[in-house]
Amino acid sequence: MAVAEVLAAEEARLREQRYKASVGPLLVALRLKQPWADGVAAREELDKQLAAMLGPRTAADDAPVEKTKKEKPAPPPTPAAAPVAAADGEDADASAPPPPAAEEEQPFSWLSDPRENTGVHTIVHFSDGTVMRPANTRDTLARHLAATGGRVVTRFPPEPNGYLHIGHAKAMFVDFGSAVHSGGACYLRFDDTNPEAEKMEYIEHIQEIVKWMGWTPTVVTYASDYFQQLYDLAVELIRRRCAYVCHQTPDEIKASREANTDSPWRDRPVEESLHIFDEMRRGLWDEGSATLRMRQDMRNENYNMYDLIAYRIKFAEHPHAGDKWCVYPSYDYTHCINDSLENVTHSLCTLEFETRRASYFWLLDVLDLYKPVVWEYSRLNITHTVLSKRKLNKLCTGGFVRGWDDPRLLTLAGLRRRGAPPEAINAFVRAVGVSRNETMIPMSLLDFHIRDTLNRTARRAMAVLRPLRVVLINVAEGEVRTVPAALYPQRAAEGDTQTYEGPYGRVLYIEQSDFRMADAKGYYGLAPGKRVLLRYASVILCESVVSDDAGTPVELRCVVDEAASAPGSKPPKGVIHWVAEPQPGVAPPSLEVRLYDHLFKSEDVNAIEGDWLADMNPESEVVVRGGFAGPGLADAPVGSVFQLERLGYFCVDLDTQHPGKEGSPAGMCVLNRTVSLRDGYK
């Protein structure tokens, strides 16, 4: 009756367009009339009655529809990046625009109305030809909606067995962003089912990083909060003949799965499995001597239906639950049940979990639990790095990097230590977009968003990394004055004219690379007999050079060209940065600068067969010592980010020793290069 009513309402359109008409609106209307109907059966009945109305298909019905090209809407405006001060006659920030936006036309378009979550989520096919169509019943959905109030509920479910990386930033954007977009809730839920690999250090880190990234969980939960409910449901699973205690070793389980053969204990009596499972809980069985396995389908086409392990014995103290338990649930058993117990409406995960859909819905269906909507998206892949926890752990524990927060890693702790702001990381994730297509994202796109953010927020300062001494011979001994320098030149158009004061006297230092013994066309640095402008200060002329025994310049004797420095005079093309002695005879504060590049030489490290560690870039970290810091750098707090004129963006590292600190009376400022000024993105 409902199908006939839907067809009657659209009869005029259907007879005009015949089989070319979209049946989508018909299915929507049918679902509204019969929300509890089996979706597959409803579609079959709709096709049957539609064929009766229109008659057999004709050649015209099968002819392709002539497509008309649609005009693409104009992309949303992107705020223009403020220009960076030019140097040596070049544009110091030749930033290219980011690539086309995400494939999703609308952000969070994967969200559906939780109040309509009644249909078949996925069809589970069994090897005997039968099928399961898991769906929420009217009563199940009603209980769920009573708990959620019809709001969207998502969860960000990290396992606390390591530090979060930039792939987790994408997951946070999807999970927390969906909740914010819809006015719903998002749980931070720790999937802490493996006590041997999890630590409180990781739990605390994850909470700190989630906050740093700008997200606020509705509530923080743990899989271990539900250990008693999970155990009780496992007992119920045994009673329903959907689980059994197995004594196969891991190697035997692997072999039986490869051969599609049943466990010898698969058909053991229910009461026997219940009895042994209780003994396992009470610690009466040794580790590895028994597991609880789900009784699924050992000859299924899907490997994840091969009687997965639900519980194993581990005599290990849990970082959150303590020593109460010695049997621990597996991820495959826990994850879907926790989603249901927490009334999650949308279970969002990456594509490698797609094959687990069958097991996910099978378990919820046999236990008569609420079933969320599941949607998978592609994981984040970035060139010249690794995001696998296994490989990251190898790098950290093997001493190949400084630790989980090494600035060369794309862990979020590493990015923070390097000076990348969370706003830039979120902008990068949003630009990459969320879809089901696997792509390799160039590292330069991340650099672009970091640079674009820091260009508007980073304070300016000056420093020299490889200093060359300059003596201004027409400046009096002991004379030191100050010159104002723009603190935020990119904000000048907005009326922000803040400055900082820099000392300027007889002795100062420039970069070694800004001097050559022989001038050349297109070179804008200093050379004998040549003039350059000292940034924010005066025009100087190099008159003579002092060299060491090897002929290497160690000091330049220059004069201040007062006429060329006067207001209204045409300045030379060359503009260089410098650092002066804060007072006569006192060297500027010293620097240690760490220059970072790609950690790996290959773009796709995961494609390397064999020793992937051999592909590490030996110049991924170049440490330069002996540099000098300008005003504001030496005593800057750890984590402060600066744009060093003509050098790039730098962050004060936690290894910094401020003056007066024990063991470092003179102080040592350690800087990490966040990103260079010039954009390499093409």
C-alpha positions in Angstrom: 0.0 0.0 0.0 2.8 2.5 0.9 4.6 1.8 -2.3 1.5 2.3 -4.4 0.8 5.6 -2.6 4.3 6.9 -3.3 4.1 5.9 -7.0 0.7 7.5 -7.4 2.0 10.8 -6.0 4.8 10.9 -8.6 3.0 9.2 -11.5 3.1 12.2 -13.8 6.9 12.6 -13.5 7.5 8.9 -13.8 5.4 8.5 -17.0 7.2 11.5 -18.5 10.8 10.5 -17.6 10.1 6.7 -17.5 13.1 4.7 -16.3 15.4 7.8 -16.5 13.6 9.2 -13.5 15.5 9.2 -10.2 14.1 6.8 -7.7 15.9 8.5 -4.8 13.0 10.7 -3.9 10.7 7.7 -4.0 12.8 5.8 -1.6 12.9 8.8 0.8 9.2 9.2 0.7 8.7 5.5 1.2 11.1 5.5 4.2 9.1 8.3 5.8 5.9 6.3 5.4 7.4 3.0 6.6 10.6 3.9 8.7 10.8 0.3 10.1 10.6 -1.6 6.8 13.4 -3.7 5.5 15.2 -1.4 3.1 16.2 -4.1 0.7 12.7 -5.6 0.5 11.2 -2.1 0.1 13.4 -1.4 -2.9 12.5 -4.8 -4.5 8.8 -4.0 -4.1 9.2 -0.5 -5.5 11.0 -1.8 -8.6 8.3 -4.4 -9.1 5.4 -2.0 -9.0 7.3 0.6 -11.1 7.8 -2.0 -13.8 4.1 -2.8 -13.7 3.3 0.9 -14.2 5.7 1.7 -17.0 5.9 -1.6 -18.8 9.0 -3.2 -20.4 12.1 -1.0 -20.9 12.6 0.3 -24.4 15.7 1.3 -26.4 15.0 5.0 -25.6 14.9 4.1 -21.9 18.4 2.7 -22.1 19.9 5.6 -24.2 22.4 7.7 -22.3 21.2 10.9 -20.9 22.8 14.0 -22.6 24.8 15.7 -19.9 25.0 19.4 -19.5 28.1 20.9 -18.0 27.4 22.5 -14.6 29.3 25.6 -13.6 31.3 25.1 -10.5 30.6 27.6 -7.7 33.3 30.1 -7.0 35.5 28.9 -4.1 35.2 30.7 -0.8 37.6 33.6 -0.5 40.9 32.8 1.1 42.5 35.5 3.3 45.5 36.9 1.5 48.8 36.4 3.4 50.5 39.6 4.5 53.7 40.2 2.6 57.0 39.4 4.2 59.8 41.9 4.1 62.0 41.6 1.0 65.7 41.0 1.2 68.5 41.0 -1.4 66.0 42.3 -4.0 63.8 39.2 -3.7 60.3 38.5 -2.5 61.1 36.8 0.8 57.7 34.9 0.9 56.8 33.7 -2.5 53.9 31.7 -1.1 51.8 29.9 -3.6 48.1 29.4 -2.9 47.0 26.1 -1.5 45.7 23.4 -3.9 42.0 22.9 -4.6 39.9 22.3 -1.6 38.6 19.0 -0.4 36.6 16.6 -2.5 33.7 16.9 -0.1 31.4 19.7 -1.3 30.2 20.4 2.2 32.1 19.9 5.4 30.7 17.1 7.5 28.5 15.9 4.7 28.8 12.3 6.1 26.5 13.2 9.0 22.9 11.8 8.9 20.0 12.5 11.1 20.3 10.2 14.2 16.5 10.1 14.5 16.3 8.2 11.2 18.9 5.6 12.1 16.7 2.6 11.4 17.8 1.1 8.1 20.2 -1.8 7.3 23.7 -0.6 8.0 25.6 -3.3 6.2 24.7 -6.8 5.0 26.7 -9.6 6.5 27.1 -12.5 4.1 27.8 -16.0 5.5 29.5 -18.8 3.8 26.4 -21.0 3.8 24.5 -18.4 1.7 22.5 -16.8 4.4 22.6 -13.1 5.1 22.2 -10.9 8.2 20.7 -7.4 7.8 21.5 -5.7 11.1 19.1 -2.8 11.8 17.8 -1.0 14.8 14.3 -1.9 16.0 11.8 0.7 16.9 12.3 0.1 20.6 16.1 0.1 20.4 16.1 3.4 18.5 13.6 4.9 21.0 15.8 4.0 23.9 18.8 5.5 22.1 17.0 8.8 21.3 15.8 9.1 24.9 19.4 9.0 26.0 20.8 11.4 23.3 17.8 13.7 22.8 18.3 13.2 19.1 21.7 14.9 19.1 24.7 13.7 17.1 27.2 11.9 19.3 30.7 11.0 18.1 33.9 9.8 19.8 37.6 10.3 19.4 39.0 6.9 20.4 42.8 6.9 20.6 44.7 3.9 22.1 47.1 5.2 24.8 50.1 3.3 23.5 52.1 6.2 22.0 52.0 9.9 21.2 49.4 11.3 18.7 50.5 12.3 15.2 49.1 14.5 12.5 46.8 11.7 11.3 45.1 11.9 14.7 44.7 15.7 14.0 42.6 14.7 11.0 40.6 12.2 13.2 40.0 15.0 15.7 38.8 17.3 13.0 36.3 14.6 11.8 35.1 13.5 15.3 35.1 16.8 17.3 34.3 18.9 14.2 31.2 16.8 13.4 29.9 17.3 16.9 30.6 21.1 16.9 29.1 21.4 13.4 25.9 19.7 14.4 25.6 21.0 18.0 26.2 17.5 19.3 28.6 15.8 21.7 32.0 14.2 21.2 33.6 11.8 23.8 37.3 11.5 24.2 37.4 7.7 24.8 40.6 5.8 25.5 40.6 2.4 23.9 42.7 1.0 26.8 42.3 -2.7 26.4 46.0 -3.7 26.3 47.6 -3.0 29.7 51.1 -4.1 28.5 51.4 -1.3 25.9 49.6 1.5 27.6 50.9 4.1 30.1 49.6 7.0 32.1 52.3 9.1 30.3 50.4 8.5 27.0 47.0 9.1 28.6 48.1 12.5 30.0 49.8 13.4 26.8 46.7 12.7 24.7 44.5 14.9 26.9 47.0 17.7 26.8 47.3 17.5 23.0 43.6 17.4 22.4 43.3 20.6 24.5 46.2 22.2 22.6 44.6 21.4 19.3 41.6 23.5 20.4 39.1 20.7 21.1 37.0 20.2 24.2 35.6 16.7 24.9 32.0 16.5 26.2 33.3 13.9 28.6 36.5 11.7 28.9 35.8 8.0 29.1 37.8 4.8 29.0 37.0 1.4 27.5 38.1 0.1 30.9 35.2 1.9 32.5 33.0 -0.7 30.9 35.0 -3.8 31.8 32.3 -5.3 34.0 29.6 -4.7 31.3 31.8 -6.1 28.6 32.5 -9.2 30.7 28.8 -9.7 31.4 28.0 -9.3 27.7 30.7 -11.9 26.9 28.9 -14.3 29.3 25.7 -13.6 27.4 27.5 -14.2 24.1 28.5 -17.7 25.4 25.0 -18.4 26.5 23.7 -17.6 23.0 26.3 -20.0 21.5 28.0 -17.1 19.8 31.3 -17.6 21.7 33.5 -20.4 23.1 36.6 -20.9 25.1 39.5 -22.0 22.9 42.9 -23.5 23.8 44.7 -23.1 20.5 48.0 -21.3 20.6 48.4 -18.1 18.5 50.3 -20.1 15.8 47.6 -22.7 15.7 44.9 -20.1 15.4 46.8 -18.5 12.6 47.2 -21.8 10.8 43.5 -22.7 11.2 42.5 -19.3 9.8 44.7 -19.8 6.8 43.3 -23.2 6.2 39.7 -22.2 7.0 39.4 -25.0 9.6 37.4 -24.9 12.9 39.0 -24.9 16.3 38.7 -28.3 18.0 36.9 -26.5 20.8 34.4 -24.6 18.6 31.5 -26.8 19.5 32.3 -27.3 23.2 29.2 -27.2 25.5 28.0 -23.8 26.7 28.2 -24.7 30.4 31.8 -25.8 29.9 32.8 -22.5 28.2 31.0 -20.5 31.0 32.8 -22.5 33.7 36.3 -22.0 32.1 35.7 -18.4 31.3 34.8 -17.8 35.0 38.1 -19.5 36.0 40.0 -17.4 33.5 38.5 -14.3 35.2 39.6 -15.6 38.6 43.2 -16.1 37.4 43.1 -19.9 37.4 44.5 -20.3 33.9 48.0 -19.3 32.7 48.5 -16.6 30.1 48.2 -18.1 26.6 46.4 -21.2 27.8 42.9 -20.1 26.8 41.1 -17.4 25.0 37.4 -16.5 24.4 36.6 -16.5 20.7 33.5 -15.3 18.9 31.7 -18.0 17.0 31.4 -16.3 13.6 32.1 -17.9 10.2 35.4 -19.6 9.6 34.8 -20.0 5.9 33.6 -16.5 5.2 35.1 -14.4 2.4 35.9 -11.8 5.1 39.0 -12.6 7.2 37.6 -10.5 10.0 34.8 -13.1 10.5 37.2 -15.9 11.3 36.2 -16.4 15.0 38.0 -13.3 16.3 39.4 -13.3 19.8 37.1 -11.5 22.3 39.2 -12.1 25.5 42.7 -13.1 26.4 44.5 -13.6 29.7 47.1 -11.0 30.8 48.5 -10.8 34.3 49.4 -7.1 34.0 48.3 -4.1 36.0 46.1 -1.8 34.0 47.1 2.0 34.0 43.5 3.0 34.6 41.7 0.0 36.1 44.5 -1.2 38.3 44.9 -4.9 39.1 41.2 -5.9 39.3 41.2 -7.8 36.1 43.4 -10.5 34.5 41.3 -11.1 31.4 41.1 -8.2 29.0 38.8 -7.7 26.0 40.2 -7.3 22.5 39.7 -4.2 20.3 37.4 -6.1 17.9 35.1 -7.1 20.8 35.3 -3.8 22.7 35.1 -1.1 20.2 31.6 -1.7 18.7 30.1 -2.4 22.1 31.5 0.7 23.6 30.1 2.7 20.7 26.7 1.2 21.5 26.9 1.6 25.3 27.9 5.3 24.9 25.0 5.9 22.4 27.4 7.0 19.7 25.4 8.0 16.6 28.2 8.1 14.1 31.2 5.8 14.3 33.8 7.5 12.1 37.1 5.7 11.3 39.7 5.3 8.5 39.3 2.9 5.6 41.5 0.1 7.0 38.7 -0.6 9.4 36.1 -1.1 6.6 36.6 -4.9 6.5 35.7 -5.0 10.2 32.2 -3.7 9.4 30.8 -7.2 9.2 32.2 -8.2 12.6 31.2 -4.9 14.1 27.5 -5.3 13.2 27.4 -9.0 13.7 28.4 -8.6 17.3 25.9 -5.8 18.0 23.2 -7.7 16.3 23.6 -11.0 18.2 23.6 -9.1 21.4 20.6 -7.0 20.5 22.5 -3.7 21.0 22.0 -0.3 19.4 23.9 0.0 16.1 25.5 3.4 15.1 26.1 4.6 11.6 29.6 3.7 10.4 31.4 5.8 7.9 35.0 5.3 6.8 37.4 7.9 5.2 40.9 7.8 3.9 43.8 8.1 6.3 46.3 10.9 6.0 49.4 10.2 4.0 52.2 12.8 3.8 55.4 12.7 1.8 58.9 12.1 3.3 57.6 10.8 6.7 56.0 7.9 8.5 52.8 7.9 10.6 52.7 4.2 11.5 52.9 3.9 15.3 55.1 0.8 14.9 57.6 2.8 12.8 57.4 5.9 15.0 58.1 3.7 18.0 61.1 2.2 16.2 62.5 5.6 15.5 62.0 6.8 19.1 63.2 3.7 21.0 66.0 3.0 18.6 67.6 6.4 19.2 67.2 7.6 15.6 65.4 10.7 16.8 65.4 12.7 20.0 62.1 11.1 21.2 58.4 11.3 20.5 58.6 15.1 20.4 61.5 15.3 18.0 60.7 18.3 15.7 61.4 16.1 12.6 58.5 13.8 13.4 54.9 14.7 12.5 53.8 13.7 16.0 51.7 16.6 17.4 54.2 16.9 20.2 57.0 17.2 17.6 55.1 19.8 15.6 54.5 21.8 18.8 58.2 21.6 19.7 59.1 22.7 16.2 56.8 25.7 16.5 53.8 24.8 14.4 50.7 26.5 15.7 47.6 24.3 16.1 45.5 26.7 14.0 47.9 25.9 11.1 47.5 22.1 11.6 43.7 22.4 11.7 43.8 24.6 8.5 46.0 22.0 6.8 43.6 19.2 7.7 40.6 21.1 6.5 42.3 21.9 3.2 43.2 18.3 2.7 39.6 17.4 3.2 37.8 14.2 4.1 36.9 11.7 1.4 37.4 8.0 0.7 40.2 8.5 -1.9 43.7 7.6 -0.8 46.2 10.4 -1.8 49.7 11.4 -0.9 49.8 14.9 0.4 53.0 16.9 -0.2 54.8 18.1 3.0 55.0 21.5 1.4 51.3 22.0 1.8 51.7 21.7 5.6 54.6 24.1 5.4 52.3 26.5 3.5 49.7 26.6 6.2 52.3 26.9 9.0 53.9 29.8 7.1 50.6 31.5 6.4 49.6 31.4 10.1 53.0 32.5 11.5 53.3 35.3 8.9 50.3 37.0 10.8 51.2 36.0 14.3 55.0 35.7 14.7 57.1 38.5 16.2 60.0 39.7 14.1 63.6 39.5 15.4 67.1 39.4 14.1 69.9 36.9 14.5 73.0 35.7 12.7 73.7 32.0 12.4 77.3 32.1 11.1 78.6 35.5 12.2 81.2 37.6 10.4 82.6 40.6 12.5 82.1 44.1 11.1 83.8 47.2 12.5 82.3 50.6 11.6 85.5 52.6 11.7 83.8 56.0 11.6 81.7 55.2 14.7 83.3 56.3 17.9 84.6 53.7 20.4 82.1 53.1 23.1 79.2 54.6 21.1 76.0 52.5 21.2 72.6 53.8 20.2 69.3 52.1 19.5 67.3 51.7 16.3 63.6 50.9 16.2 62.6 47.7 14.3 59.1 46.7 13.4 57.7 44.0 15.6 54.8 43.0 13.3 55.4 44.6 9.9 52.7 42.5 8.4 50.1 44.3 10.5 51.2 47.8 9.5 48.3 48.2 7.2 46.0 47.5 10.1 47.6 50.3 12.2 49.9 48.1 14.3 53.2 50.0 14.5 54.8 48.2 17.5 58.5 48.2 17.5 61.4 46.8 19.5 64.7 48.5 20.1 68.0 47.1 18.8 71.5 48.2 19.8 73.6 49.7 17.1 77.3 50.6 17.6 80.8 50.3 16.3 80.9 46.5 16.3 78.3 44.3 14.7 77.9 40.9 13.0 76.5 39.9 9.7 76.0 36.5 8.0 79.1 35.0 6.4 77.0 34.3 3.3 76.2 38.0 3.0 79.9 38.8 2.0 82.0 37.9 -1.0 85.5 38.9 -1.9 84.4 39.4 -5.6 81.1 41.2 -6.5 78.9 39.7 -9.3 75.9 40.6 -11.3 72.7 39.7 -9.4 74.5 39.5 -6.1 73.1 42.0 -3.5 75.3 41.3 -0.5 78.4 43.1 0.7 81.8 43.1 -1.1 84.9 45.2 -1.0 84.0 48.7 -2.3 80.3 48.0 -2.3 77.4 49.4 -0.3 74.5 47.6 1.4 71.7 48.7 3.7 71.7 47.4 7.2 68.1 46.5 7.9 66.4 49.3 9.9 69.7 51.1 10.3 72.3 52.7 7.9 74.0 52.2 4.6 77.6 50.9 5.0 80.5 50.7 2.6 83.1 48.0 2.9 86.6 49.5 2.7 88.9 46.7 3.7 89.0 43.0 4.8 91.0 41.3 7.5 91.7 37.6 6.7 93.3 34.8 8.7 96.4 32.8 7.6 94.2 30.6 5.3 92.8 33.7 3.5 89.3 33.4 5.1 87.8 36.8 6.0 87.4 37.2 9.7 86.6 41.0 9.9 85.3 43.7 7.6 86.3 47.3 8.0 83.4 49.4 6.9 82.2 53.0 7.2 78.7 54.4 7.6 77.7 56.3 4.4 75.9 59.2 6.0 74.8 60.7 2.7 73.3 57.5 1.4 71.6 56.9 4.7 69.9 60.3 4.8 66.1 60.4 4.4 65.1 60.7 0.7 68.3 59.1 -0.6 68.0 56.1 -2.9 69.0 53.1 -0.9 71.1 50.3 -2.5 69.4 47.1 -3.7 71.1 45.0 -1.1 69.5 44.8 2.4 71.1 42.5 5.0 70.3 41.7 8.6 72.7 42.1 11.5 73.2 41.8 15.3 75.3 44.4 17.2 77.2 44.2 20.5 74.7 45.2 23.3 77.6 47.2 24.9 81.2 47.7 23.8 83.3 44.6 24.1 80.4 42.3 25.1 79.4 39.7 22.5 75.6 39.2 21.8 73.9 36.2 23.4 75.0 33.0 21.8 72.7 30.7 19.8 72.4 27.0 18.9 70.2 26.7 15.8 68.7 23.4 14.6 67.8 23.5 10.9 65.3 20.8 10.0 64.6 19.1 6.6 62.6 16.0 5.5 63.3 13.0 7.8 63.3 10.7 4.8 64.6 11.1 1.2 61.8 9.2 -0.5 58.4 10.7 -0.9 56.5 7.4 -0.1 58.4 5.8 2.7 55.8 3.1 3.0 56.6 1.9 -0.5 60.2 1.0 0.5 60.7 -2.7 0.7 63.3 -3.9 3.2 65.3 -1.5 5.3 63.3 1.7 5.4 65.6 3.2 8.0 68.3 3.3 5.4 66.3 6.0 3.6 66.6 8.5 6.5 68.0 11.9 5.4 71.4 12.4 7.1 70.8 16.2 6.8 67.3 16.1 8.4 68.8 18.0 11.4 71.8 20.3 10.9 72.9 21.9 14.2 74.6 25.3 13.8 76.4 26.7 16.9 78.2 30.0 17.5 75.4 32.2 16.2 74.3 35.4 17.9 70.9 36.5 19.1 69.3 39.9 18.7 67.1 41.6 21.2 64.2 39.6 22.6 65.6 36.2 21.7 67.9 35.3 24.6 65.3 35.6 27.3 62.3 34.5 25.3 60.2 31.8 27.0 60.3 28.2 25.7 57.8 27.8 22.8 58.0 31.4 21.6 57.9 31.7 17.8 59.8 34.4 15.9 60.3 35.2 12.3 64.1 35.9 12.0 64.5 38.4 9.3 65.6 36.8 6.0 66.1 33.4 7.8 62.7 31.8 8.4 60.4 31.0 11.4 62.0 29.7 14.5 60.8 28.4 17.9 62.6 28.6 21.2 63.4 24.9 22.1 63.0 23.4 25.6 66.8 22.8 25.7 67.3 26.5 26.0 69.4 27.6 29.0 68.5 31.1 30.1 71.3 33.2 31.6 71.8 32.6 35.3 70.4 29.0 35.1 72.6 26.4 36.9 75.2 25.0 34.6 74.9 27.8 32.1 75.9 31.2 33.6 76.1 32.8 30.2 73.0 31.2 28.8 72.3 29.5 25.5 69.3 30.1 23.4 68.3 27.0 21.3 66.1 27.6 18.3 64.3 25.1 16.0 63.6 26.2 12.5 59.9 25.8 12.1 59.8 26.5 8.4 61.7 28.6 5.9 60.5 31.8 4.4 60.3 30.6 0.9 57.4 28.3 0.0 58.4 25.2 -1.9 54.8 24.2 -2.7 54.1 23.8 -6.4 
